[in-house]
Amino acid sequence: MDNLSLWSLWQLLLPVFIAGCVHMALVTYNALPWLAVPLNARLFGRNKTWRGVVVVPLISMLVAPLCLANVAGDAWLLGAATGLGYMLGELPNSALKRALGIAPGTLPARGRWLFIFFDQADSGIGVALTCGWLLALNVYQVVILLVLFILSVPAIKLTLFSLGLKKSRF
């Protein structure tokens, strides 16, 4: 897909942004508690649950046709796949933090800003790689998609924090 504009690339992110916000609301209000089971508490921490793995791809799939009608071919598939990429992208960072002894939901004093950056970028890597694979994007487009994700996430997280749906700004 050689003709995607910056706006079109950013639109590819909308379904996962919406799904991520819905997921945070479900976490805040403990909706679907039977899915709030950690994937592997020792490896990823208690905050990475089946609720996210199920809800984010599902919501992303459902809203994708509304967000991507003029951008991509099979919006349903792209929504589900990028939602899964979003969730799977978080796992290596979580595993690294557990291996370093960093408690779930916290940031270390040393290297704090580096971990904040990785917390912004990890899901974006999963989404960008998934879009690149499904849409046959070139490397430049995948990198731009990742940069757009990283630049958008702080505003989304600040909004969620302001609404009381997130405990920290980062």
Secondary structure, 3 states (H helix, E strand, C coil): CCCCCHHHHHHCCHHHHHHHHHHHHHHHCCCCHHHCCECCHHHHCCCCEHHHHHHHHHHHHHHHHHHCCCCCCCHHHHHHHHHHHHHHHHHHHHHHHHHCCCCCCCCCCCCHHHHHHHHHHHHHHHHHHHHHHHHCCCHHHHHHHHHHHHHHHHHHHHHHHHCCCCCCCC
